[in-house]
Amino acid sequence: MSRLFGPIIQNGFVVRDLDAALRHWVEVLGVGPFFVLPRIDFAETRFRGQGVDIQIAVATAYSGDLQIELVQQLNDAPSIYQEFLDAGREGLHHVGVASSDYAADLARATAKGLTVLQGGHTLAGTGFAYFDTAGDFQGTMVELFEATPPLMKFFAKVQAASRTWDGSDPIRRPRAAG
């Protein structure tokens, strides 16, 4: 457990091709089922202090108590994901921590000297901040995200599905309303 943030619950991977990454995790590693959110909508996102319009798709699954998050950026807006890919990297990008007191945890981290490289809020109101720790050791950027009840309910649903998963229906996408 991190003494600064609490337990790390997520490994976040930045990928160029979400479908290929999903096949790898399901077929090679046997992790699933993945719940795919084809687009995360942001109310506000700031990268290096500037407002940006980042478009991402996310897929989430669990391996035991560890959440696996796959992130594919859908546009070429400046972001932590795009910088990672532009540097020729793909794979483990960050570890994630859910915060039940987001404002206090964010203030404590910045008081310790950590800088928010990218942060903001989703349209659902979930706050998030990625701290600029990647320069110290690649793949260890920390994402602090607000443990809102709807988000934690979604995570519980994904984790429960992984505990009884028999290999069927490995990639679950939202159904369009008819």
PESUL-V582265 format. One record per helix or strand of 3 or more residues. SS is the DSSP state (H for helix, E for strand). FROM is the first residue (numbers start at 1). TO is the last residue. If there is no record, write none. Layout:
# PESUL-V582265
ss:SS from:FROM to:TO
ss:SS from:FROM to:TO
This chain:
# PESUL-V582265
ss:E from:10 to:14
ss:H from:18 to:28
ss:E from:34 to:40
ss:E from:42 to:47
ss:E from:56 to:63
ss:E from:66 to:73
ss:H from:80 to:86
ss:E from:91 to:99
ss:H from:102 to:111
ss:E from:116 to:122
ss:E from:127 to:131
ss:E from:141 to:146
ss:H from:149 to:163
ss:E from:171 to:173
